[in-house]
């Protein structure tokens, strides 16, 4: 049972006067704006620093490995703490957790913007990850515990659109700030968003929490943190260090053992487990989680492929490259908002399957039409189809996950949704990025005959390296650039076809095991009035 300031409209008898504690349309709109602005601050910080890597290296005199850690440690900390802090938000109150998270995140952003050294920057990014882990699960939990069932799907659609397209928007704004000023101005954006979200939260967001939470699952929290850190570390560092490097293998063993211990402990614990893993037997939770894992994995992998194509193959600036991604992001956000209406008519399973099919078709278009001469026009149709498909599949998947857990556990449900997205992102970057690199090296080897040895060795490292090293080849400079760009396109095609295979398998899974109409329509069930079928 959860103590909540909000009564459930569905529980009122016919003809009864409306409960004064139920927020009106204006307050609900303000609540939605507040949590989406807070979410935007978190999402934009995931990808924003990517555009400033060279500037960070120069400012701090840091190695590329250190710069990558400054970027990745934020995601690592965020993913590791989502489940424990989501559970604490359910216990301590979602509004206090959101306010505290915004304060921590804002202070960390100020510290990062003023950082005098790489060490201080790393500490600030860790602190930002802690704040983000306090914010992210609570934003979705506030929606599922505040909005009445008939409006919940539309609100989740808006949240999902921000979560899906916010990263691209954040990268565009970050690139504009770097071009116009310096990398330190990147942290002005999250501070402004935090201040706006904090004001709206204090004014409009109601509080909700568990009434009888039981003892906190400390063992489950600790094992989940170790498991997530180990597995995300492997996915982030494997491509850089090598998949058989001692550090990579150690992270894999530790992560897998911790994950096994977490599942075993949660199965044994009867009193308030951190995450009741038995719920994965339900179609809603399992189907939603698998769909988000695959969709976000493919999306992240495609971004890894797209940016080098736009910058190194087409020669565009970072700002123009991020702008070129905006049509896909806008369509994704619009489709996320429309998905609840479609799901209400044809069911979440059909909506998810349609979205997955469109995303797979978009990948196939990008694999089949891409060419150096065709440029941006050769990939735009695929990008649009993919954006539409991802928007249609993400919202019902998120609804299915939140509907599988009771209302008082919505912080955990939201955290599970977020952890799945983070795992999918790391997995997609690692796997599709590896396929791209392997395909590129395989294709470029046969095109470097007659090129000086040092230039050829550099060209094999990647298309950007080849373009930079080409002048050293003298009369063969143009041939080196052409070879690298054409080889990149061949590696691109391998990665895209792998994505098509993943989407095909996901389509079959969703068609057979996707959530039924009653499960997703129920929304997050009230603790006193459990939704049918959950």
C-alpha positions as CSV (number, residue, x, y, z in Angstrom):
1,X,0.0,0.0,0.0
2,X,1.4,3.4,-0.8
3,X,0.7,6.7,0.9
4,X,0.0,9.2,-1.9
5,X,-1.5,12.7,-2.0
6,X,-3.3,11.7,-5.1
7,X,-6.6,9.8,-5.1
8,X,-7.3,7.4,-8.0
9,X,-10.2,8.8,-10.2
10,X,-11.1,5.2,-11.2
11,X,-11.9,4.4,-7.5
12,X,-14.5,7.1,-7.2
13,X,-18.2,5.9,-7.3
14,X,-20.3,7.2,-10.1
15,X,-21.8,10.6,-9.3
16,X,-19.3,11.3,-6.5
17,X,-17.7,14.7,-6.3
18,X,-14.2,14.9,-7.6
19,X,-11.5,14.5,-5.0
20,X,-9.9,17.9,-4.4
21,X,-6.5,16.2,-4.0
22,X,-6.5,15.0,-7.6
23,X,-4.4,17.5,-9.7
24,X,-6.2,19.5,-12.3
25,X,-5.1,19.6,-15.9
26,X,-2.9,22.7,-15.4
27,X,-1.0,21.0,-12.5
28,X,-0.6,17.8,-14.4
29,X,0.9,19.8,-17.3
30,X,3.3,21.5,-15.0
31,X,4.3,18.2,-13.4
32,X,5.0,16.7,-16.8
33,X,7.1,19.8,-17.8
34,X,9.0,19.6,-14.6
35,X,10.0,15.9,-14.9
36,X,10.8,16.2,-18.6
37,X,13.1,19.2,-18.0
38,X,14.8,17.3,-15.3
39,X,15.2,14.3,-17.6
40,X,16.5,16.5,-20.3
41,X,19.3,17.7,-18.1
42,X,20.3,14.1,-17.4
43,X,20.1,12.8,-21.0
44,X,21.9,15.8,-22.5
45,X,24.9,15.2,-20.1
46,X,25.2,11.6,-21.3
47,X,26.3,12.7,-24.8
48,X,27.2,16.4,-24.5
49,X,30.9,15.9,-23.7
50,X,31.5,13.8,-26.8
51,X,31.7,16.9,-29.0
52,X,34.4,18.4,-26.7
53,X,36.9,15.6,-26.5
54,X,39.8,17.4,-28.3
55,X,39.2,20.6,-26.2
56,X,39.3,18.6,-23.0
57,X,42.5,16.9,-24.0
58,X,44.2,20.2,-24.7
59,X,42.9,22.0,-21.5
60,X,43.9,19.2,-19.1
61,X,46.9,17.8,-21.0
62,X,45.1,14.4,-20.7
63,X,45.4,11.2,-22.6
64,X,42.6,9.9,-24.8
65,X,42.0,7.1,-22.2
66,X,41.5,9.7,-19.5
67,X,39.1,11.7,-21.7
68,X,37.1,8.6,-22.4
69,X,36.9,7.9,-18.6
70,X,35.7,11.4,-18.0
71,X,32.8,10.7,-20.5
72,X,32.1,7.1,-19.5
73,X,32.3,7.3,-15.7
74,X,29.1,9.4,-15.7
75,X,27.2,6.6,-17.5
76,X,28.8,3.9,-15.4
77,X,27.8,5.7,-12.1
78,X,24.3,6.4,-13.4
79,X,23.6,2.8,-14.5
80,X,25.1,1.3,-11.3
81,X,23.0,3.4,-8.9
82,X,19.6,3.4,-10.7
83,X,18.0,0.4,-8.9
84,X,19.1,1.2,-5.3
85,X,18.3,4.9,-5.6
86,X,15.0,4.2,-7.4
87,X,14.0,1.9,-4.5
88,X,15.1,4.6,-2.0
89,X,12.9,7.1,-3.8
90,X,9.9,4.8,-3.3
91,X,10.7,4.7,0.5
92,X,11.8,8.3,1.3
93,X,9.4,10.0,-1.1
94,X,9.8,10.7,-4.8
95,X,9.6,14.5,-4.5
96,X,12.3,14.8,-1.9
97,X,14.5,12.4,-3.9
98,X,13.9,14.5,-7.1
99,X,14.7,17.8,-5.3
100,X,17.9,16.3,-3.7
101,X,19.0,14.8,-7.0
102,X,18.5,18.1,-8.8
103,X,20.6,19.8,-6.1
104,X,23.4,17.3,-6.4
105,X,23.4,17.3,-10.1
106,X,23.4,21.1,-10.3
107,X,26.3,21.4,-7.9
108,X,28.3,18.7,-9.8
109,X,27.7,20.5,-13.1
110,X,29.0,23.8,-11.6
111,X,32.1,21.9,-10.3
112,X,32.7,20.3,-13.7
113,X,32.4,23.6,-15.5
114,X,35.0,25.2,-13.2
115,X,37.3,22.1,-13.0
116,X,41.0,23.0,-12.9
117,X,42.2,19.5,-13.6
118,X,41.2,16.1,-15.0
119,X,41.0,14.6,-11.5
120,X,38.5,17.2,-10.4
121,X,36.6,16.7,-13.6
122,X,36.4,13.0,-13.0
123,X,35.1,13.5,-9.5
124,X,32.5,16.0,-10.7
125,X,31.3,13.5,-13.3
126,X,31.0,10.8,-10.7
127,X,28.9,13.2,-8.6
128,X,26.8,14.1,-11.6
129,X,26.1,10.3,-12.1
130,X,24.9,10.1,-8.5
131,X,22.6,13.0,-9.0
132,X,21.4,11.7,-12.3
133,X,20.6,8.3,-10.7
134,X,18.5,10.1,-8.1
135,X,16.6,12.0,-10.8
136,X,16.0,9.6,-13.7
137,X,13.9,6.9,-12.1
138,X,11.9,9.3,-10.1
139,X,10.8,11.3,-13.2
140,X,9.0,8.4,-14.6
141,X,7.7,7.2,-11.2
142,X,6.2,10.6,-10.6
143,X,4.2,10.3,-13.9
144,X,3.0,6.8,-13.2
145,X,1.9,7.7,-9.6
146,X,0.4,11.1,-10.4
147,X,-1.4,10.8,-13.7
148,X,-4.8,9.0,-13.8
149,X,-4.9,5.9,-16.0
150,X,-6.6,7.5,-19.0
151,X,-3.9,10.2,-19.3
152,X,-0.9,8.1,-18.2
153,X,0.0,6.7,-21.5
154,X,0.1,10.1,-23.2
155,X,2.4,11.4,-20.4
156,X,4.7,8.4,-20.7
157,X,4.8,9.0,-24.4
158,X,6.1,12.5,-23.9
159,X,8.7,11.3,-21.3
160,X,9.8,8.5,-23.7
161,X,10.2,11.0,-26.5
162,X,12.4,13.2,-24.4
163,X,14.4,10.2,-23.3
164,X,14.9,9.0,-26.8
165,X,15.5,12.3,-28.7
166,X,16.9,14.3,-25.9
167,X,20.4,12.9,-26.4
168,X,20.6,14.2,-30.0
169,X,19.1,17.6,-29.0
170,X,21.7,17.8,-26.2
171,X,24.5,17.0,-28.6
172,X,23.4,19.7,-31.0
173,X,23.2,22.4,-28.2
174,X,26.5,21.2,-26.9
175,X,28.2,21.5,-30.3
176,X,26.8,25.0,-30.7
177,X,28.1,26.0,-27.3
178,X,31.6,24.6,-28.0
179,X,31.7,26.3,-31.4
180,X,30.5,29.6,-30.0
181,X,32.4,29.7,-26.7
182,X,34.3,26.9,-25.0
183,X,33.7,23.4,-23.6
184,X,33.1,24.9,-20.1
185,X,29.9,26.5,-21.4
186,X,28.5,23.0,-21.9
187,X,27.7,22.9,-18.2
188,X,25.6,26.0,-18.3
189,X,22.8,24.1,-20.1
190,X,22.3,21.5,-17.3
191,X,22.5,24.1,-14.6
192,X,19.8,26.2,-16.3
193,X,17.7,23.1,-16.8
194,X,18.2,22.0,-13.2
195,X,17.1,25.5,-11.9
196,X,14.0,25.4,-14.0
197,X,13.1,21.8,-13.0
198,X,13.7,22.6,-9.3
199,X,11.4,25.6,-9.4
200,X,8.6,23.6,-11.1
201,X,9.1,20.6,-8.8
202,X,8.8,22.6,-5.6
203,X,5.7,24.3,-7.0
204,X,3.7,21.5,-8.6
205,X,5.0,18.0,-8.1
206,X,3.1,16.1,-5.3
207,X,4.9,13.6,-3.1
208,X,4.3,9.9,-3.0
209,X,6.0,7.0,-1.2
210,X,5.6,3.5,0.2
211,X,3.6,3.3,3.5
212,X,5.0,0.0,4.8
213,X,8.3,-0.5,2.9
214,X,9.8,-3.2,5.1
215,X,13.6,-3.5,5.6
216,X,15.8,-2.1,2.8
217,X,17.4,-4.9,0.6
218,X,21.0,-3.9,1.2
219,X,22.4,-7.1,-0.1
220,X,20.4,-6.8,-3.3
221,X,21.5,-3.2,-3.7
222,X,25.2,-4.0,-3.3
223,X,25.2,-7.0,-5.6
224,X,23.2,-5.1,-8.2
225,X,25.8,-2.2,-8.1
226,X,28.7,-4.6,-8.5
227,X,26.9,-6.5,-11.3
228,X,26.1,-3.4,-13.3
229,X,29.6,-1.8,-12.8
230,X,31.3,-5.1,-13.9
231,X,29.2,-5.6,-17.0
232,X,29.0,-2.0,-18.2
233,X,32.8,-1.7,-17.7
234,X,33.3,-4.7,-20.0
235,X,31.1,-3.2,-22.7
236,X,32.8,0.2,-22.4
237,X,36.4,-1.0,-22.1
238,X,36.3,-4.1,-24.2
239,X,36.7,-2.4,-27.6
240,X,39.5,-0.2,-26.2
241,X,41.5,-2.6,-24.1
242,X,40.7,-5.8,-26.1
243,X,38.1,-8.4,-25.2
244,X,40.7,-10.8,-23.8
245,X,42.6,-8.2,-21.8
246,X,43.0,-9.1,-18.1
247,X,41.0,-6.1,-16.9
248,X,38.1,-6.9,-19.4
249,X,38.0,-10.6,-18.3
250,X,38.1,-9.7,-14.6
251,X,35.2,-7.2,-15.1
252,X,33.2,-9.9,-16.9
253,X,33.8,-12.5,-14.2
254,X,32.9,-10.1,-11.4
255,X,29.9,-8.8,-13.2
256,X,28.5,-12.2,-14.1
257,X,29.1,-13.6,-10.6
258,X,27.5,-10.6,-9.0
259,X,24.5,-10.9,-11.3
260,X,24.0,-14.5,-10.4
261,X,24.3,-13.7,-6.7
262,X,21.7,-10.9,-7.1
263,X,19.2,-13.2,-8.8
264,X,19.7,-15.9,-6.2
265,X,19.3,-13.5,-3.3
266,X,16.2,-11.9,-4.8
267,X,14.6,-15.3,-5.3
268,X,15.2,-16.2,-1.6
269,X,14.2,-12.9,-0.1
270,X,10.5,-12.8,0.9
271,X,10.4,-9.4,2.5
272,X,10.6,-6.4,0.1
273,X,13.2,-7.6,-2.4
274,X,14.9,-4.8,-4.4
275,X,13.5,-6.3,-7.6
276,X,11.2,-9.4,-7.6
277,X,12.8,-11.2,-10.5
278,X,9.8,-13.6,-10.7
279,X,7.9,-10.8,-12.4
280,X,10.0,-11.4,-15.6
281,X,7.7,-14.4,-16.2
282,X,5.1,-11.9,-17.2
283,X,4.9,-10.9,-20.8
284,X,4.7,-7.2,-20.1
285,X,7.9,-6.9,-18.1
286,X,9.9,-9.3,-20.2
287,X,8.6,-8.1,-23.5
288,X,9.1,-4.4,-22.6
289,X,12.6,-5.0,-21.2
290,X,13.8,-7.1,-24.2
291,X,12.4,-4.5,-26.7
292,X,14.0,-1.5,-25.0
293,X,17.3,-3.4,-24.7
294,X,17.4,-4.2,-28.4
295,X,16.0,-0.9,-29.6
296,X,18.3,1.3,-27.6
297,X,21.2,-0.9,-28.5
298,X,20.6,-0.5,-32.2
299,X,20.0,3.2,-31.8
300,X,23.3,3.7,-29.9
301,X,25.2,1.6,-32.4
302,X,23.7,3.6,-35.3
303,X,24.9,6.8,-33.8
304,X,28.4,5.4,-33.5
305,X,28.3,4.7,-37.3
306,X,26.5,7.9,-38.3
307,X,28.8,10.5,-36.8
308,X,32.0,9.3,-38.5
309,X,30.1,9.0,-41.8
310,X,28.9,12.6,-41.6
311,X,32.2,14.0,-40.3
312,X,35.0,11.9,-41.8
313,X,33.3,10.7,-45.0
314,X,31.2,13.8,-45.9
315,X,33.6,16.3,-44.2
316,X,30.9,18.0,-42.1
317,X,31.5,19.9,-38.9
318,X,30.4,18.5,-35.5
319,X,27.6,21.1,-35.3
320,X,26.3,20.3,-38.8
321,X,26.5,16.6,-38.1
322,X,24.4,16.8,-35.0
323,X,21.9,19.1,-36.9
324,X,21.7,16.3,-39.6
325,X,20.5,13.9,-36.9
326,X,17.6,16.2,-35.8
327,X,15.0,14.9,-38.4
328,X,15.3,11.4,-36.9
329,X,15.1,12.8,-33.3
330,X,12.1,15.0,-34.0
331,X,10.2,12.1,-35.7
332,X,11.1,9.8,-32.9
333,X,9.7,12.3,-30.3
334,X,6.5,12.8,-32.3
335,X,6.0,9.0,-32.8
336,X,6.5,8.5,-29.0
337,X,3.6,10.9,-28.4
338,X,1.4,9.2,-30.9
339,X,2.1,5.6,-29.8
340,X,-0.3,5.6,-26.8
341,X,-3.2,6.4,-29.1
342,X,-2.3,3.7,-31.6
343,X,-1.8,1.2,-28.7
344,X,-5.2,2.0,-27.4
345,X,-6.7,1.1,-30.8
346,X,-4.7,-1.9,-31.9
347,X,-3.0,-3.0,-28.7
348,X,0.6,-2.5,-27.5
349,X,1.9,-5.7,-29.1
350,X,0.8,-4.6,-32.6
351,X,2.2,-1.1,-32.0
352,X,5.6,-2.4,-30.8
353,X,5.8,-4.9,-33.6
354,X,5.0,-2.2,-36.2
355,X,7.7,0.0,-34.6
356,X,10.3,-2.7,-34.7
357,X,9.4,-3.6,-38.3
358,X,9.8,0.1,-39.3
359,X,13.1,0.4,-37.4
360,X,14.4,-2.7,-39.2
361,X,13.3,-1.4,-42.5
362,X,15.1,1.9,-41.8
363,X,18.3,0.0,-41.1
364,X,17.9,-2.0,-44.3
365,X,17.5,1.2,-46.3
366,X,20.6,2.7,-44.7
367,X,22.5,-0.5,-45.5
368,X,21.3,-0.8,-49.1
369,X,21.3,2.9,-50.2
370,X,24.4,4.3,-48.5
371,X,27.2,5.5,-50.7
372,X,30.0,8.1,-50.6
373,X,28.7,9.9,-53.7
374,X,25.0,9.7,-52.5
375,X,26.0,11.5,-49.3
376,X,23.3,12.5,-46.7
377,X,20.4,11.9,-49.1
378,X,21.4,8.2,-49.3
379,X,20.9,7.7,-45.6
380,X,18.0,10.1,-44.8
381,X,15.1,7.8,-45.8
382,X,16.5,5.1,-43.5
383,X,17.0,7.6,-40.6
384,X,13.4,8.8,-40.9
385,X,12.0,5.2,-40.9
386,X,14.1,4.3,-38.0
387,X,13.1,7.3,-36.0
388,X,9.4,6.6,-36.6
389,X,9.8,2.9,-35.7
390,X,11.7,3.6,-32.5
391,X,9.2,6.1,-31.3
392,X,6.4,3.7,-31.8
393,X,8.1,0.8,-30.0
394,X,9.6,2.7,-27.0
395,X,6.5,4.1,-25.4
396,X,4.4,0.9,-25.1
397,X,7.6,-1.0,-23.9
398,X,8.0,1.5,-21.1
399,X,4.3,1.3,-20.2
400,X,4.5,-2.5,-20.1
401,X,7.4,-2.3,-17.6
402,X,5.8,0.2,-15.3
403,X,2.5,-1.7,-15.4
404,X,4.2,-4.9,-14.2
405,X,5.0,-3.5,-10.8
406,X,2.6,-2.1,-8.2
407,X,2.2,1.6,-7.7
408,X,4.3,1.7,-4.5
409,X,7.3,0.2,-6.5
410,X,7.2,2.6,-9.4
411,X,10.7,3.9,-8.5
412,X,12.1,0.4,-9.0
413,X,10.0,-0.1,-12.2
414,X,11.3,3.2,-13.6
415,X,14.9,2.3,-12.6
416,X,14.6,-1.1,-14.3
417,X,13.4,0.7,-17.4
418,X,16.4,3.0,-17.2
419,X,19.0,0.3,-16.5
420,X,17.7,-1.7,-19.5
421,X,18.2,1.4,-21.7
422,X,21.8,1.9,-20.4
423,X,22.7,-1.7,-20.9
424,X,21.3,-1.6,-24.4
425,X,23.2,1.5,-25.2
426,X,26.5,0.1,-24.0
427,X,25.9,-3.2,-25.8
428,X,25.0,-1.6,-29.1
429,X,28.0,0.7,-29.1
430,X,30.3,-2.2,-28.3
431,X,28.9,-4.7,-30.8
432,X,28.0,-2.5,-33.8
433,X,31.1,-0.4,-33.2
434,X,33.2,-3.6,-33.3
435,X,31.5,-4.8,-36.5
436,X,32.1,-1.4,-38.1
437,X,35.8,-1.5,-37.2
438,X,36.3,-5.1,-38.3
439,X,34.5,-4.4,-41.6
440,X,36.5,-1.3,-42.2
441,X,39.9,-2.9,-41.6
442,X,39.0,-5.9,-43.7
443,X,38.0,-3.7,-46.7
444,X,40.8,-1.1,-46.4
445,X,43.6,-3.6,-46.4
446,X,43.3,-4.4,-50.1
447,X,43.1,-0.8,-51.1
448,X,46.4,0.5,-49.6
449,X,48.9,-1.0,-52.1
450,X,51.7,1.4,-52.9
451,X,50.9,3.6,-49.8
452,X,53.9,4.3,-47.5
453,X,54.0,2.0,-44.5
454,X,53.4,4.5,-41.7
455,X,50.5,6.1,-43.6
456,X,48.9,2.8,-44.3
457,X,49.2,1.7,-40.7
458,X,47.5,4.9,-39.5
459,X,44.8,4.6,-42.2
460,X,43.9,1.1,-40.9
461,X,43.0,2.5,-37.5
462,X,39.9,4.3,-38.9
463,X,38.5,6.7,-41.5
464,X,39.2,9.8,-39.5
465,X,42.9,8.7,-39.0
466,X,43.2,8.0,-42.7
467,X,41.9,11.4,-43.7
468,X,44.3,13.1,-41.3
469,X,47.3,11.0,-42.4
470,X,46.6,11.1,-46.1
471,X,48.9,14.1,-46.9
472,X,51.9,12.0,-45.9
473,X,51.2,9.7,-48.9
474,X,52.1,12.4,-51.4
475,X,50.6,11.7,-54.8
476,X,48.6,8.9,-53.3
477,X,46.9,11.1,-50.8
478,X,43.6,11.2,-52.7
479,X,43.6,7.5,-53.2
480,X,44.1,7.0,-49.4
481,X,41.1,9.2,-48.6
482,X,38.9,7.5,-51.2
483,X,39.9,4.0,-50.0
484,X,39.2,4.9,-46.4
485,X,35.8,6.4,-47.2
486,X,34.7,3.5,-49.4
487,X,35.9,1.0,-46.8
488,X,34.0,2.8,-44.1
489,X,30.8,2.4,-46.2
490,X,31.4,-1.3,-46.4
491,X,31.9,-1.6,-42.7
492,X,28.8,0.5,-42.2
493,X,26.8,-1.9,-44.3
494,X,28.0,-4.9,-42.2
495,X,26.9,-3.1,-39.0
496,X,23.5,-2.1,-40.5
497,X,22.7,-5.6,-41.7
498,X,23.6,-6.9,-38.2
499,X,21.1,-4.4,-36.8
500,X,18.5,-5.7,-39.3
501,X,19.0,-9.2,-38.0
502,X,18.5,-8.0,-34.4
503,X,15.3,-6.2,-35.4
504,X,14.0,-9.3,-37.3
505,X,14.6,-11.5,-34.2
506,X,13.0,-8.9,-32.0
507,X,10.0,-8.6,-34.3
508,X,9.4,-12.4,-34.0
509,X,9.7,-12.2,-30.2
510,X,7.3,-9.3,-29.8
511,X,4.8,-10.9,-32.2
512,X,4.8,-14.1,-30.1
513,X,5.5,-12.8,-26.5
514,X,4.7,-9.1,-26.6
515,X,2.5,-7.6,-23.9
516,X,-1.3,-8.1,-24.2
517,X,-3.7,-5.2,-24.4
518,X,-5.0,-5.5,-20.9
519,X,-1.6,-5.4,-19.3
520,X,-0.4,-2.2,-20.9
521,X,-3.7,-0.4,-20.8
522,X,-3.8,-0.8,-17.0
523,X,-0.9,1.5,-16.5
524,X,0.9,1.3,-13.2
525,X,-1.5,-0.6,-11.0
526,X,-2.7,0.9,-7.8
527,X,-1.6,-0.9,-4.7
528,X,-5.2,-1.3,-3.6
529,X,-6.7,-2.0,-7.0
530,X,-4.3,-4.3,-8.9
531,X,-4.8,-4.1,-12.6
532,X,-6.1,-7.3,-14.2
533,X,-3.5,-9.6,-15.5
534,X,-0.6,-8.1,-13.6
